[in-house]
């Protein structure tokens, strides 16, 4: 099995009030060394065996562009790893 973890975050130019609130709260708790907080979403996609890495990357990009990330406001990255079937 191939597992892909997709991470979606706001673009740098987009205001993220949730991240700002967390950063302010951390400061009030004494964590003054935090210079930036990012809040985002993560997804884990498991692909069937037999697909090439290129085919997986193509599908991940299509899925992320069409469904997981709002391209006007968000960026995404992903990590691909092989996983053993533990069932």
C-alpha positions as CSV (number, residue, x, y, z in Angstrom):
1,X,0.0,0.0,0.0
2,X,1.0,3.5,-0.6
3,X,0.0,6.2,1.9
4,X,0.0,9.9,1.0
5,X,-0.3,12.5,3.7
6,X,-1.5,15.8,2.3
7,X,-1.0,19.0,4.4
8,X,-3.1,22.1,3.5
9,X,-2.2,25.5,5.0
10,X,-3.2,29.1,4.2
11,X,-1.0,31.1,1.9
12,X,1.2,33.6,3.5
13,X,-0.9,36.5,2.2
14,X,-4.1,35.2,3.9
15,X,-5.1,36.3,7.4
16,X,-5.6,33.3,9.7
17,X,-7.4,34.5,12.8
18,X,-7.3,31.1,14.5
19,X,-3.5,30.9,14.2
20,X,-3.2,34.5,15.5
21,X,-5.4,33.7,18.5
22,X,-3.3,30.6,19.3
23,X,-0.1,32.6,19.0
24,X,-1.5,35.3,21.4
25,X,-2.6,32.7,23.9
26,X,0.8,31.0,23.8
27,X,2.4,34.4,24.6
28,X,0.0,34.9,27.5
29,X,1.1,31.5,28.8
30,X,4.7,32.5,28.7
31,X,5.8,30.9,25.4
32,X,7.4,34.1,24.0
33,X,9.8,32.3,21.6
34,X,7.0,31.3,19.2
35,X,7.3,33.6,16.2
36,X,4.6,32.0,14.0
37,X,1.8,29.6,14.3
38,X,0.2,27.9,11.3
39,X,-3.1,26.1,11.4
40,X,-4.2,23.8,8.6
41,X,-5.7,20.5,7.6
42,X,-4.2,17.2,7.0
43,X,-5.5,14.2,5.0
44,X,-4.3,10.7,4.7
45,X,-5.0,8.9,1.4
46,X,-4.3,5.2,0.9
47,X,-3.8,4.0,-2.7
48,X,-4.2,0.5,-4.1
49,X,-1.1,-1.5,-4.9
50,X,0.2,-1.5,-8.4
51,X,0.1,2.2,-9.1
52,X,3.3,3.9,-10.2
53,X,4.7,6.9,-8.2
54,X,3.9,9.2,-11.1
55,X,0.3,8.0,-11.3
56,X,-0.1,8.5,-7.5
57,X,1.4,12.0,-7.7
58,X,-0.9,12.9,-10.6
59,X,-4.0,11.8,-8.6
60,X,-2.9,13.5,-5.4
61,X,-2.4,16.8,-7.3
62,X,-5.7,16.5,-9.0
63,X,-7.6,15.6,-5.7
64,X,-5.8,18.4,-3.8
65,X,-6.5,21.0,-6.5
66,X,-10.2,19.9,-7.0
67,X,-11.3,19.1,-3.5
68,X,-8.8,19.4,-0.6
69,X,-7.4,22.9,-1.0
70,X,-8.9,26.2,-2.1
71,X,-6.3,27.4,-4.6
72,X,-7.2,31.0,-4.0
73,X,-6.4,30.8,-0.3
74,X,-4.4,27.7,0.4
75,X,-1.3,25.8,-0.5
76,X,-0.7,22.1,-0.1
77,X,2.3,19.7,0.2
78,X,2.3,16.0,0.5
79,X,4.5,13.1,1.6
80,X,4.4,9.7,0.0
81,X,5.4,6.5,1.9
82,X,5.0,2.8,1.5
83,X,3.1,1.1,4.3
84,X,2.9,-2.5,5.2
85,X,-0.6,-4.0,5.5
86,X,-1.0,-4.8,9.2
87,X,-4.4,-6.5,8.9
